[in-house]
């Protein structure tokens, strides 16, 4: 299982980076990367998860739908 450590580590790095960019985009309305760069991160994580489903985290960004609304939008 030691040979899976770099894969597990990369998947965790990607998940953390995607979570960071989700916050910047959806909650702060201040993206740091292009949509194409974000999509590339998601594709890489999806590819790794498809190849190693046993390493996929239950809270992976690939399994989430949507994000909370920005605070500047009031309740209706």
PDB file of N, CA, C and O in Angstrom:
ATOM      1  N   UNK A   1       0.823  -1.196   0.000  1.00  0.00           N
ATOM      2  CA  UNK A   1       0.000   0.000   0.000  1.00  0.00           C
ATOM      3  C   UNK A   1       0.864   1.255   0.000  1.00  0.00           C
ATOM      4  O   UNK A   1       0.374   2.344  -0.296  1.00  0.00           O
ATOM      5  N   UNK A   2       2.145   1.112   0.329  1.00  0.00           N
ATOM      6  CA  UNK A   2       3.030   2.268   0.369  1.00  0.00           C
ATOM      7  C   UNK A   2       3.126   2.944  -1.000  1.00  0.00           C
ATOM      8  O   UNK A   2       3.284   4.163  -1.071  1.00  0.00           O
ATOM      9  N   UNK A   3       3.034   2.175  -2.083  1.00  0.00           N
ATOM     10  CA  UNK A   3       3.105   2.760  -3.415  1.00  0.00           C
ATOM     11  C   UNK A   3       1.895   3.637  -3.719  1.00  0.00           C
ATOM     12  O   UNK A   3       1.923   4.393  -4.690  1.00  0.00           O
ATOM     13  N   UNK A   4       0.836   3.559  -2.919  1.00  0.00           N
ATOM     14  CA  UNK A   4      -0.348   4.400  -3.093  1.00  0.00           C
ATOM     15  C   UNK A   4      -0.195   5.745  -2.381  1.00  0.00           C
ATOM     16  O   UNK A   4      -0.986   6.659  -2.611  1.00  0.00           O
ATOM     17  N   UNK A   5       0.815   5.872  -1.523  1.00  0.00           N
ATOM     18  CA  UNK A   5       0.979   7.110  -0.763  1.00  0.00           C
ATOM     19  C   UNK A   5       1.077   8.356  -1.644  1.00  0.00           C
ATOM     20  O   UNK A   5       0.421   9.352  -1.341  1.00  0.00           O
ATOM     21  N   UNK A   6       1.872   8.343  -2.724  1.00  0.00           N
ATOM     22  CA  UNK A   6       1.921   9.542  -3.573  1.00  0.00           C
ATOM     23  C   UNK A   6       0.566   9.850  -4.226  1.00  0.00           C
ATOM     24  O   UNK A   6       0.216  11.016  -4.410  1.00  0.00           O
ATOM     25  N   UNK A   7      -0.180   8.824  -4.566  1.00  0.00           N
ATOM     26  CA  UNK A   7      -1.499   9.021  -5.175  1.00  0.00           C
ATOM     27  C   UNK A   7      -2.465   9.586  -4.144  1.00  0.00           C
ATOM     28  O   UNK A   7      -3.191  10.542  -4.419  1.00  0.00           O
ATOM     29  N   UNK A   8      -2.468   8.997  -2.971  1.00  0.00           N
ATOM     30  CA  UNK A   8      -3.330   9.479  -1.882  1.00  0.00           C
ATOM     31  C   UNK A   8      -2.988  10.939  -1.547  1.00  0.00           C
ATOM     32  O   UNK A   8      -3.880  11.763  -1.347  1.00  0.00           O
ATOM     33  N   UNK A   9      -1.695  11.242  -1.488  1.00  0.00           N
ATOM     34  CA  UNK A   9      -1.241  12.599  -1.185  1.00  0.00           C
ATOM     35  C   UNK A   9      -1.686  13.583  -2.274  1.00  0.00           C
ATOM     36  O   UNK A   9      -2.154  14.681  -1.972  1.00  0.00           O
ATOM     37  N   UNK A  10      -1.536  13.182  -3.537  1.00  0.00           N
ATOM     38  CA  UNK A  10      -1.938  14.067  -4.641  1.00  0.00           C
ATOM     39  C   UNK A  10      -3.443  14.305  -4.609  1.00  0.00           C
ATOM     40  O   UNK A  10      -3.896  15.424  -4.851  1.00  0.00           O
ATOM     41  N   UNK A  11      -4.214  13.276  -4.315  1.00  0.00           N
ATOM     42  CA  UNK A  11      -5.667  13.435  -4.239  1.00  0.00           C
ATOM     43  C   UNK A  11      -6.037  14.408  -3.118  1.00  0.00           C
ATOM     44  O   UNK A  11      -6.931  15.237  -3.290  1.00  0.00           O
ATOM     45  N   UNK A  12      -5.371  14.316  -1.994  1.00  0.00           N
ATOM     46  CA  UNK A  12      -5.634  15.237  -0.880  1.00  0.00           C
ATOM     47  C   UNK A  12      -5.231  16.660  -1.248  1.00  0.00           C
ATOM     48  O   UNK A  12      -5.934  17.612  -0.910  1.00  0.00           O
ATOM     49  N   UNK A  13      -4.100  16.809  -1.941  1.00  0.00           N
ATOM     50  CA  UNK A  13      -3.653  18.138  -2.384  1.00  0.00           C
ATOM     51  C   UNK A  13      -4.673  18.754  -3.338  1.00  0.00           C
ATOM     52  O   UNK A  13      -5.036  19.923  -3.207  1.00  0.00           O
ATOM     53  N   UNK A  14      -5.126  17.959  -4.291  1.00  0.00           N
ATOM     54  CA  UNK A  14      -6.109  18.453  -5.254  1.00  0.00           C
ATOM     55  C   UNK A  14      -7.404  18.851  -4.556  1.00  0.00           C
ATOM     56  O   UNK A  14      -7.970  19.903  -4.851  1.00  0.00           O
ATOM     57  N   UNK A  15      -7.875  18.021  -3.636  1.00  0.00           N
ATOM     58  CA  UNK A  15      -9.115  18.322  -2.917  1.00  0.00           C
ATOM     59  C   UNK A  15      -8.977  19.623  -2.138  1.00  0.00           C
ATOM     60  O   UNK A  15      -9.896  20.442  -2.132  1.00  0.00           O
ATOM     61  N   UNK A  16      -7.842  19.819  -1.482  1.00  0.00           N
ATOM     62  CA  UNK A  16      -7.620  21.050  -0.713  1.00  0.00           C
ATOM     63  C   UNK A  16      -7.541  22.263  -1.634  1.00  0.00           C
ATOM     64  O   UNK A  16      -8.103  23.316  -1.330  1.00  0.00           O
ATOM     65  N   UNK A  17      -6.851  22.115  -2.748  1.00  0.00           N
ATOM     66  CA  UNK A  17      -6.725  23.229  -3.692  1.00  0.00           C
ATOM     67  C   UNK A  17      -8.084  23.587  -4.297  1.00  0.00           C
ATOM     68  O   UNK A  17      -8.410  24.765  -4.435  1.00  0.00           O
ATOM     69  N   UNK A  18      -8.861  22.591  -4.652  1.00  0.00           N
ATOM     70  CA  UNK A  18     -10.194  22.828  -5.209  1.00  0.00           C
ATOM     71  C   UNK A  18     -11.090  23.491  -4.168  1.00  0.00           C
ATOM     72  O   UNK A  18     -11.839  24.412  -4.494  1.00  0.00           O
ATOM     73  N   UNK A  19     -11.023  23.035  -2.926  1.00  0.00           N
ATOM     74  CA  UNK A  19     -11.820  23.650  -1.854  1.00  0.00           C
ATOM     75  C   UNK A  19     -11.443  25.122  -1.691  1.00  0.00           C
ATOM     76  O   UNK A  19     -12.313  25.974  -1.514  1.00  0.00           O
ATOM     77  N   UNK A  20     -10.153  25.414  -1.750  1.00  0.00           N
ATOM     78  CA  UNK A  20      -9.686  26.801  -1.664  1.00  0.00           C
ATOM     79  C   UNK A  20     -10.293  27.640  -2.787  1.00  0.00           C
ATOM     80  O   UNK A  20     -10.801  28.736  -2.550  1.00  0.00           O
ATOM     81  N   UNK A  21     -10.235  27.116  -4.007  1.00  0.00           N
ATOM     82  CA  UNK A  21     -10.753  27.866  -5.152  1.00  0.00           C
ATOM     83  C   UNK A  21     -12.277  27.959  -5.121  1.00  0.00           C
ATOM     84  O   UNK A  21     -12.839  28.946  -5.596  1.00  0.00           O
ATOM     85  N   UNK A  22     -12.947  26.960  -4.576  1.00  0.00           N
ATOM     86  CA  UNK A  22     -14.404  27.056  -4.401  1.00  0.00           C
ATOM     87  C   UNK A  22     -14.754  28.214  -3.472  1.00  0.00           C
ATOM     88  O   UNK A  22     -15.662  28.993  -3.761  1.00  0.00           O
ATOM     89  N   UNK A  23     -14.034  28.327  -2.358  1.00  0.00           N
ATOM     90  CA  UNK A  23     -14.277  29.446  -1.430  1.00  0.00           C
ATOM     91  C   UNK A  23     -14.029  30.786  -2.107  1.00  0.00           C
ATOM     92  O   UNK A  23     -14.828  31.713  -1.980  1.00  0.00           O
ATOM     93  N   UNK A  24     -12.914  30.880  -2.828  1.00  0.00           N
ATOM     94  CA  UNK A  24     -12.584  32.144  -3.504  1.00  0.00           C
ATOM     95  C   UNK A  24     -13.668  32.521  -4.521  1.00  0.00           C
ATOM     96  O   UNK A  24     -14.048  33.688  -4.624  1.00  0.00           O
ATOM     97  N   UNK A  25     -14.154  31.547  -5.256  1.00  0.00           N
ATOM     98  CA  UNK A  25     -15.114  31.801  -6.329  1.00  0.00           C
ATOM     99  C   UNK A  25     -16.525  32.015  -5.799  1.00  0.00           C
ATOM    100  O   UNK A  25     -17.172  33.008  -6.128  1.00  0.00           O
ATOM    101  N   UNK A  26     -17.002  31.080  -4.976  1.00  0.00           N
ATOM    102  CA  UNK A  26     -18.406  31.099  -4.565  1.00  0.00           C
ATOM    103  C   UNK A  26     -18.686  31.975  -3.352  1.00  0.00           C
ATOM    104  O   UNK A  26     -19.738  32.612  -3.300  1.00  0.00           O
ATOM    105  N   UNK A  27     -17.804  32.029  -2.395  1.00  0.00           N
ATOM    106  CA  UNK A  27     -18.086  32.765  -1.168  1.00  0.00           C
ATOM    107  C   UNK A  27     -17.472  34.158  -1.156  1.00  0.00           C
ATOM    108  O   UNK A  27     -18.026  35.078  -0.555  1.00  0.00           O
ATOM    109  N   UNK A  28     -16.330  34.314  -1.816  1.00  0.00           N
ATOM    110  CA  UNK A  28     -15.659  35.606  -1.797  1.00  0.00           C
ATOM    111  C   UNK A  28     -15.854  36.386  -3.094  1.00  0.00           C
ATOM    112  O   UNK A  28     -15.548  37.577  -3.151  1.00  0.00           O
ATOM    113  N   UNK A  29     -16.361  35.722  -4.139  1.00  0.00           N
ATOM    114  CA  UNK A  29     -16.528  36.340  -5.448  1.00  0.00           C
ATOM    115  C   UNK A  29     -15.214  36.965  -5.919  1.00  0.00           C
ATOM    116  O   UNK A  29     -15.192  38.080  -6.440  1.00  0.00           O
ATOM    117  N   UNK A  30     -14.113  36.217  -5.723  1.00  0.00           N
ATOM    118  CA  UNK A  30     -12.777  36.714  -6.046  1.00  0.00           C
ATOM    119  C   UNK A  30     -11.894  35.555  -6.518  1.00  0.00           C
ATOM    120  O   UNK A  30     -10.967  35.154  -5.814  1.00  0.00           O
ATOM    121  N   UNK A  31     -12.181  35.016  -7.712  1.00  0.00           N
ATOM    122  CA  UNK A  31     -11.416  33.858  -8.180  1.00  0.00           C
ATOM    123  C   UNK A  31      -9.947  34.197  -8.419  1.00  0.00           C
ATOM    124  O   UNK A  31      -9.602  35.316  -8.798  1.00  0.00           O
ATOM    125  N   UNK A  32      -9.094  33.205  -8.188  1.00  0.00           N
ATOM    126  CA  UNK A  32      -7.650  33.362  -8.404  1.00  0.00           C
ATOM    127  C   UNK A  32      -7.176  32.685  -9.684  1.00  0.00           C
ATOM    128  O   UNK A  32      -6.111  33.013 -10.206  1.00  0.00           O
ATOM    129  N   UNK A  33      -7.963  31.746 -10.186  1.00  0.00           N
ATOM    130  CA  UNK A  33      -7.559  31.019 -11.383  1.00  0.00           C
ATOM    131  C   UNK A  33      -8.700  31.049 -12.398  1.00  0.00           C
ATOM    132  O   UNK A  33      -9.845  31.351 -12.061  1.00  0.00           O
ATOM    133  N   UNK A  34      -8.365  30.734 -13.628  1.00  0.00           N
ATOM    134  CA  UNK A  34      -9.374  30.704 -14.691  1.00  0.00           C
ATOM    135  C   UNK A  34     -10.267  29.480 -14.532  1.00  0.00           C
ATOM    136  O   UNK A  34      -9.925  28.524 -13.836  1.00  0.00           O
ATOM    137  N   UNK A  35     -11.414  29.532 -15.191  1.00  0.00           N
ATOM    138  CA  UNK A  35     -12.314  28.375 -15.186  1.00  0.00           C
ATOM    139  C   UNK A  35     -11.618  27.152 -15.782  1.00  0.00           C
ATOM    140  O   UNK A  35     -11.809  26.030 -15.312  1.00  0.00           O
ATOM    141  N   UNK A  36     -10.812  27.376 -16.818  1.00  0.00           N
ATOM    142  CA  UNK A  36     -10.111  26.260 -17.463  1.00  0.00           C
ATOM    143  C   UNK A  36      -9.120  25.608 -16.503  1.00  0.00           C
ATOM    144  O   UNK A  36      -9.001  24.383 -16.476  1.00  0.00           O
ATOM    145  N   UNK A  37      -8.412  26.408 -15.719  1.00  0.00           N
ATOM    146  CA  UNK A  37      -7.460  25.860 -14.748  1.00  0.00           C
ATOM    147  C   UNK A  37      -8.195  25.086 -13.654  1.00  0.00           C
ATOM    148  O   UNK A  37      -7.745  24.020 -13.232  1.00  0.00           O
ATOM    149  N   UNK A  38      -9.327  25.625 -13.196  1.00  0.00           N
ATOM    150  CA  UNK A  38     -10.147  24.940 -12.188  1.00  0.00           C
ATOM    151  C   UNK A  38     -10.646  23.605 -12.749  1.00  0.00           C
ATOM    152  O   UNK A  38     -10.574  22.574 -12.080  1.00  0.00           O
ATOM    153  N   UNK A  39     -11.147  23.637 -13.974  1.00  0.00           N
ATOM    154  CA  UNK A  39     -11.642  22.411 -14.610  1.00  0.00           C
ATOM    155  C   UNK A  39     -10.540  21.366 -14.728  1.00  0.00           C
ATOM    156  O   UNK A  39     -10.800  20.173 -14.569  1.00  0.00           O
ATOM    157  N   UNK A  40      -9.312  21.799 -15.006  1.00  0.00           N
ATOM    158  CA  UNK A  40      -8.190  20.864 -15.114  1.00  0.00           C
ATOM    159  C   UNK A  40      -7.915  20.194 -13.765  1.00  0.00           C
ATOM    160  O   UNK A  40      -7.628  18.998 -13.718  1.00  0.00           O
ATOM    161  N   UNK A  41      -8.001  20.951 -12.676  1.00  0.00           N
ATOM    162  CA  UNK A  41      -7.825  20.370 -11.339  1.00  0.00           C
ATOM    163  C   UNK A  41      -8.906  19.326 -11.068  1.00  0.00           C
ATOM    164  O   UNK A  41      -8.618  18.231 -10.585  1.00  0.00           O
ATOM    165  N   UNK A  42     -10.149  19.677 -11.383  1.00  0.00           N
ATOM    166  CA  UNK A  42     -11.259  18.741 -11.164  1.00  0.00           C
ATOM    167  C   UNK A  42     -11.088  17.483 -12.013  1.00  0.00           C
ATOM    168  O   UNK A  42     -11.315  16.374 -11.530  1.00  0.00           O
ATOM    169  N   UNK A  43     -10.693  17.647 -13.265  1.00  0.00           N
ATOM    170  CA  UNK A  43     -10.503  16.487 -14.145  1.00  0.00           C
ATOM    171  C   UNK A  43      -9.406  15.566 -13.613  1.00  0.00           C
ATOM    172  O   UNK A  43      -9.544  14.343 -13.645  1.00  0.00           O
ATOM    173  N   UNK A  44      -8.317  16.163 -13.124  1.00  0.00           N
ATOM    174  CA  UNK A  44      -7.237  15.340 -12.583  1.00  0.00           C
ATOM    175  C   UNK A  44      -7.728  14.542 -11.378  1.00  0.00           C
ATOM    176  O   UNK A  44      -7.441  13.350 -11.260  1.00  0.00           O
ATOM    177  N   UNK A  45      -8.467  15.197 -10.486  1.00  0.00           N
ATOM    178  CA  UNK A  45      -8.990  14.493  -9.313  1.00  0.00           C
ATOM    179  C   UNK A  45      -9.987  13.413  -9.730  1.00  0.00           C
ATOM    180  O   UNK A  45      -9.954  12.306  -9.192  1.00  0.00           O
ATOM    181  N   UNK A  46     -10.866  13.714 -10.672  1.00  0.00           N
ATOM    182  CA  UNK A  46     -11.834  12.724 -11.150  1.00  0.00           C
ATOM    183  C   UNK A  46     -11.125  11.518 -11.764  1.00  0.00           C
ATOM    184  O   UNK A  46     -11.541  10.379 -11.553  1.00  0.00           O
ATOM    185  N   UNK A  47     -10.074  11.761 -12.513  1.00  0.00           N
ATOM    186  CA  UNK A  47      -9.312  10.681 -13.137  1.00  0.00           C
ATOM    187  C   UNK A  47      -8.664   9.795 -12.080  1.00  0.00           C
ATOM    188  O   UNK A  47      -8.709   8.568 -12.178  1.00  0.00           O
ATOM    189  N   UNK A  48      -8.060  10.421 -11.064  1.00  0.00           N
ATOM    190  CA  UNK A  48      -7.440   9.647  -9.986  1.00  0.00           C
ATOM    191  C   UNK A  48      -8.482   8.850  -9.208  1.00  0.00           C
ATOM    192  O   UNK A  48      -8.247   7.693  -8.859  1.00  0.00           O
ATOM    193  N   UNK A  49      -9.626   9.460  -8.936  1.00  0.00           N
ATOM    194  CA  UNK A  49     -10.689   8.757  -8.207  1.00  0.00           C
ATOM    195  C   UNK A  49     -11.251   7.595  -9.015  1.00  0.00           C
ATOM    196  O   UNK A  49     -11.588   6.553  -8.453  1.00  0.00           O
ATOM    197  N   UNK A  50     -11.352   7.765 -10.317  1.00  0.00           N
ATOM    198  CA  UNK A  50     -11.854   6.677 -11.161  1.00  0.00           C
ATOM    199  C   UNK A  50     -10.858   5.514 -11.191  1.00  0.00           C
ATOM    200  O   UNK A  50     -11.254   4.349 -11.212  1.00  0.00           O
ATOM    201  N   UNK A  51      -9.574   5.839 -11.193  1.00  0.00           N
ATOM    202  CA  UNK A  51      -8.543   4.803 -11.223  1.00  0.00           C
ATOM    203  C   UNK A  51      -8.340   4.150  -9.858  1.00  0.00           C
ATOM    204  O   UNK A  51      -7.903   3.002  -9.769  1.00  0.00           O
ATOM    205  N   UNK A  52      -8.661   4.893  -8.790  1.00  0.00           N
ATOM    206  CA  UNK A  52      -8.439   4.406  -7.419  1.00  0.00           C
ATOM    207  C   UNK A  52      -9.652   4.730  -6.549  1.00  0.00           C
ATOM    208  O   UNK A  52      -9.542   5.529  -5.619  1.00  0.00           O
ATOM    209  N   UNK A  53     -10.803   4.125  -6.834  1.00  0.00           N
ATOM    210  CA  UNK A  53     -12.019   4.463  -6.084  1.00  0.00           C
ATOM    211  C   UNK A  53     -11.903   4.195  -4.586  1.00  0.00           C
ATOM    212  O   UNK A  53     -12.587   4.832  -3.784  1.00  0.00           O
ATOM    213  N   UNK A  54     -11.048   3.266  -4.211  1.00  0.00           N
ATOM    214  CA  UNK A  54     -10.858   2.969  -2.786  1.00  0.00           C
ATOM    215  C   UNK A  54     -10.162   4.107  -2.043  1.00  0.00           C
ATOM    216  O   UNK A  54     -10.208   4.158  -0.814  1.00  0.00           O
ATOM    217  N   UNK A  55      -9.521   5.015  -2.771  1.00  0.00           N
ATOM    218  CA  UNK A  55      -8.833   6.153  -2.151  1.00  0.00           C
ATOM    219  C   UNK A  55      -9.669   7.427  -2.181  1.00  0.00           C
ATOM    220  O   UNK A  55      -9.282   8.437  -1.593  1.00  0.00           O
ATOM    221  N   UNK A  56     -10.809   7.387  -2.859  1.00  0.00           N
ATOM    222  CA  UNK A  56     -11.653   8.584  -2.981  1.00  0.00           C
ATOM    223  C   UNK A  56     -12.274   8.925  -1.631  1.00  0.00           C
ATOM    224  O   UNK A  56     -12.846   8.061  -0.966  1.00  0.00           O
ATOM    225  N   UNK A  57     -12.161  10.173  -1.237  1.00  0.00           N
ATOM    226  CA  UNK A  57     -12.723  10.634   0.038  1.00  0.00           C
ATOM    227  C   UNK A  57     -14.232  10.818  -0.088  1.00  0.00           C
ATOM    228  O   UNK A  57     -14.733  11.226  -1.136  1.00  0.00           O
ATOM    229  N   UNK A  58     -14.938  10.517   0.979  1.00  0.00           N
ATOM    230  CA  UNK A  58     -16.398  10.676   0.981  1.00  0.00           C
ATOM    231  C   UNK A  58     -16.802  12.130   0.782  1.00  0.00           C
ATOM    232  O   UNK A  58     -17.872  12.408   0.238  1.00  0.00           O
ATOM    233  N   UNK A  59     -15.953  13.063   1.218  1.00  0.00           N
ATOM    234  CA  UNK A  59     -16.265  14.489   1.081  1.00  0.00           C
ATOM    235  C   UNK A  59     -15.508  15.146  -0.076  1.00  0.00           C
ATOM    236  O   UNK A  59     -15.262  16.352  -0.064  1.00  0.00           O
ATOM    237  N   UNK A  60     -15.148  14.350  -1.059  1.00  0.00           N
ATOM    238  CA  UNK A  60     -14.416  14.864  -2.213  1.00  0.00           C
ATOM    239  C   UNK A  60     -15.206  15.965  -2.916  1.00  0.00           C
ATOM    240  O   UNK A  60     -16.431  15.889  -3.005  1.00  0.00           O
ATOM    241  N   UNK A  61     -14.508  16.989  -3.416  1.00  0.00           N
ATOM    242  CA  UNK A  61     -15.197  18.044  -4.171  1.00  0.00           C
ATOM    243  C   UNK A  61     -15.911  17.515  -5.414  1.00  0.00           C
ATOM    244  O   UNK A  61     -16.833  18.155  -5.919  1.00  0.00           O
ATOM    245  N   UNK A  62     -15.493  16.360  -5.904  1.00  0.00           N
ATOM    246  CA  UNK A  62     -16.153  15.800  -7.082  1.00  0.00           C
ATOM    247  C   UNK A  62     -17.537  15.260  -6.747  1.00  0.00           C
ATOM    248  O   UNK A  62     -18.330  14.994  -7.650  1.00  0.00           O
ATOM    249  N   UNK A  63     -17.833  15.096  -5.475  1.00  0.00           N
ATOM    250  CA  UNK A  63     -19.125  14.553  -5.038  1.00  0.00           C
ATOM    251  C   UNK A  63     -20.077  15.632  -4.542  1.00  0.00           C
ATOM    252  O   UNK A  63     -21.208  15.334  -4.157  1.00  0.00           O
ATOM    253  N   UNK A  64     -19.635  16.862  -4.549  1.00  0.00           N
ATOM    254  CA  UNK A  64     -20.470  17.958  -4.044  1.00  0.00           C
ATOM    255  C   UNK A  64     -21.226  18.618  -5.180  1.00  0.00           C
ATOM    256  O   UNK A  64     -20.763  18.683  -6.318  1.00  0.00           O
ATOM    257  N   UNK A  65     -22.406  19.106  -4.829  1.00  0.00           N
ATOM    258  CA  UNK A  65     -23.220  19.843  -5.792  1.00  0.00           C
ATOM    259  C   UNK A  65     -23.459  21.226  -5.221  1.00  0.00           C
ATOM    260  O   UNK A  65     -23.975  21.363  -4.112  1.00  0.00           O
ATOM    261  N   UNK A  66     -23.090  22.241  -5.963  1.00  0.00           N
ATOM    262  CA  UNK A  66     -23.350  23.615  -5.542  1.00  0.00           C
ATOM    263  C   UNK A  66     -22.491  24.074  -4.386  1.00  0.00           C
ATOM    264  O   UNK A  66     -21.581  23.379  -3.934  1.00  0.00           O
ATOM    265  N   UNK A  67     -22.812  25.269  -3.925  1.00  0.00           N
ATOM    266  CA  UNK A  67     -22.101  25.893  -2.809  1.00  0.00           C
ATOM    267  C   UNK A  67     -23.063  26.821  -2.105  1.00  0.00           C
ATOM    268  O   UNK A  67     -24.076  27.217  -2.682  1.00  0.00           O
ATOM    269  N   UNK A  68     -22.763  27.178  -0.862  1.00  0.00           N
ATOM    270  CA  UNK A  68     -23.639  28.129  -0.173  1.00  0.00           C
ATOM    271  C   UNK A  68     -23.644  29.472  -0.903  1.00  0.00           C
ATOM    272  O   UNK A  68     -22.646  29.831  -1.529  1.00  0.00           O
ATOM    273  N   UNK A  69     -24.750  30.220  -0.833  1.00  0.00           N
ATOM    274  CA  UNK A  69     -24.795  31.516  -1.506  1.00  0.00           C
ATOM    275  C   UNK A  69     -23.875  32.520  -0.828  1.00  0.00           C
ATOM    276  O   UNK A  69     -23.554  32.394   0.354  1.00  0.00           O
ATOM    277  N   UNK A  70     -23.464  33.507  -1.591  1.00  0.00           N
ATOM    278  CA  UNK A  70     -22.656  34.590  -1.039  1.00  0.00           C
ATOM    279  C   UNK A  70     -23.429  35.303   0.055  1.00  0.00           C
ATOM    280  O   UNK A  70     -24.652  35.426  -0.018  1.00  0.00           O
ATOM    281  N   UNK A  71     -22.718  35.769   1.066  1.00  0.00           N
ATOM    282  CA  UNK A  71     -23.364  36.464   2.175  1.00  0.00           C
ATOM    283  C   UNK A  71     -24.014  37.773   1.731  1.00  0.00           C
ATOM    284  O   UNK A  71     -24.964  38.241   2.359  1.00  0.00           O
ATOM    285  N   UNK A  72     -23.503  38.361   0.650  1.00  0.00           N
ATOM    286  CA  UNK A  72     -24.063  39.638   0.210  1.00  0.00           C
ATOM    287  C   UNK A  72     -25.475  39.489  -0.362  1.00  0.00           C
ATOM    288  O   UNK A  72     -26.169  40.484  -0.568  1.00  0.00           O
ATOM    289  N   UNK A  73     -25.900  38.249  -0.618  1.00  0.00           N
ATOM    290  CA  UNK A  73     -27.261  38.012  -1.080  1.00  0.00           C
ATOM    291  C   UNK A  73     -28.143  37.721   0.130  1.00  0.00           C
ATOM    292  O   UNK A  73     -27.953  36.711   0.808  1.00  0.00           O
ATOM    293  N   UNK A  74     -29.078  38.573   0.395  1.00  0.00           N
ATOM    294  CA  UNK A  74     -29.968  38.397   1.539  1.00  0.00           C
ATOM    295  C   UNK A  74     -31.022  37.338   1.284  1.00  0.00           C
ATOM    296  O   UNK A  74     -31.266  36.940   0.145  1.00  0.00           O
ATOM    297  N   UNK A  75     -31.639  36.889   2.363  1.00  0.00           N
ATOM    298  CA  UNK A  75     -32.723  35.919   2.251  1.00  0.00           C
ATOM    299  C   UNK A  75     -33.948  36.592   1.645  1.00  0.00           C
ATOM    300  O   UNK A  75     -34.185  37.781   1.860  1.00  0.00           O
ATOM    301  N   UNK A  76     -34.713  35.833   0.896  1.00  0.00           N
ATOM    302  CA  UNK A  76     -35.912  36.373   0.249  1.00  0.00           C
ATOM    303  C   UNK A  76     -37.136  35.898   0.983  1.00  0.00           C
ATOM    304  O   UNK A  76     -38.255  36.239   0.601  1.00  0.00           O
TER     305      UNK A  76
END
